[in-house]
Amino acid sequence: MKKHPIHHLQLRVRELGQLFNSLDPSPFLNKDLDREAEVFIESWAQGLPSDSHLHITVHLQHLPTEGDAAGLITEAIHNYFSYKAGLVRGELHRLLREGRTSLLIGISFLTVCLLAADASKEIVPGTHFAVAREGLTILGWVALWRPLQIFLYDWWPLARKMRVCRALGRAVVRVVTAQP
């Protein structure tokens, strides 16, 4: 049985508010993470194997007087990255839909170009229009460039980002009192 690797991230903050976007007026559970904290957490997780279990320890110098800081931070991080995973999943679906549409358009255009190239051979025999025929053939195949780029390359980074956000949405989060 294969054991999943466990990776730990240590975050050190003075107060709870440093983790969250100060311009976001929503309650902590629905708040956006501070952009720097989000980038730091995400970039740490992106370099890890996809089957890793993630553990985040937040070292907080000043615990809030009210409420359960550990529960609040855990739920906020889980909610934020689960929400972000959903956004990335939507972006991936839009990209793949664009790929399917582009593929349909590209194949239609390729068909028209190949038919036009074939028809030009019948209409004007000889080598006078050989360049035009070859140009139409190449132009038709170039029309498939974008759908092939989407289906071969563009979806991977989004799928990887979605996996990272899902893993962060399930990360084990611990809050400890930091020594000043």
C-alpha positions, -999 to 999 in steps of 0.1 A, spaced: 0 0 0 14 34 -11 18 60 16 9 96 7 36 121 16 28 147 42 41 183 37 41 211 62 39 248 58 46 272 86 29 306 85 39 333 110 16 363 115 12 388 143 -26 389 142 -56 372 126 -63 401 102 -30 397 84 -43 365 68 -73 382 52 -79 409 26 -85 441 46 -106 455 18 -131 426 19 -160 436 42 -174 400 45 -172 379 77 -140 358 82 -155 325 69 -163 341 36 -133 365 34 -107 365 7 -72 356 19 -47 384 17 -32 382 -18 4 377 -5 -7 349 19 -27 333 -9 3 334 -34 26 321 -7 4 292 2 -4 283 -34 32 285 -46 43 262 -18 16 237 -27 22 238 -64 57 223 -61 45 192 -42 34 159 -56 -4 158 -64 -10 129 -39 4 148 -10 -14 155 23 -10 192 32 -6 205 67 -6 242 74 5 255 108 -3 292 115 18 307 142 -3 336 156 14 361 180 -18 377 192 -48 353 196 -82 371 194 -100 375 227 -132 362 213 -140 330 193 -120 300 183 -91 312 162 -81 277 151 -116 269 139 -121 303 122 -88 301 103 -93 265 93 -128 271 80 -117 303 62 -88 286 45 -109 256 35 -137 278 22 -114 301 3 -95 274 -16 -126 252 -22 -143 283 -37 -111 290 -58 -110 254 -70 -146 259 -82 -136 290 -101 -107 272 -117 -129 243 -126 -153 268 -143 -124 283 -162 -113 248 -173 -148 240 -185 -149 273 -205 -115 266 -220 -126 231 -231 -159 244 -245 -138 270 -265 -116 241 -277 -146 222 -289 -161 252 -307 -127 260 -322 -123 224 -333 -156 225 -351 -148 258 -368 -113 246 -377 -125 213 -392 -152 231 -412 -127 256 -424 -102 229 -433 -129 211 -452 -138 242 -472 -101 248 -479 -94 213 -491 -125 213 -513 -114 247 -528 -79 234 -534 -93 203 -550 -118 223 -571 -90 247 -583 -71 216 -596 -101 207 -618 -108 243 -629 -73 253 -638 -51 223 -647 -13 227 -647 12 243 -624 -2 278 -625 -23 274 -594 -2 248 -576 9 274 -551 -26 285 -544 -37 249 -539 -9 243 -515 -16 276 -497 -52 266 -492 -42 232 -479 -18 248 -454 -42 275 -444 -69 249 -436 -45 229 -414 -33 260 -396 -69 267 -387 -67 237 -363 -37 252 -344 -58 268 -316 -80 238 -308 -49 215 -308 -31 239 -285 -61 239 -261 -64 201 -261 -27 193 -260 -13 220 -237 -35 248 -223 -57 226 -200 -28 211 -180 -20 242 -159 -57 247 -151 -61 211 -141 -30 213 -119 -42 245 -102 -76 230 -96 -59 200 -79 -37 223 -58 -67 244 -47 -87 212 -38 -58 199 -18 -55 232 1 -93 231 6 -88 199 25 -55 207 42 -50 201 79 -48 235 95 -34 241 130 -31 274 149 -5 278 176 5 307 197 38 321 184 65 334 207 71 372 200 
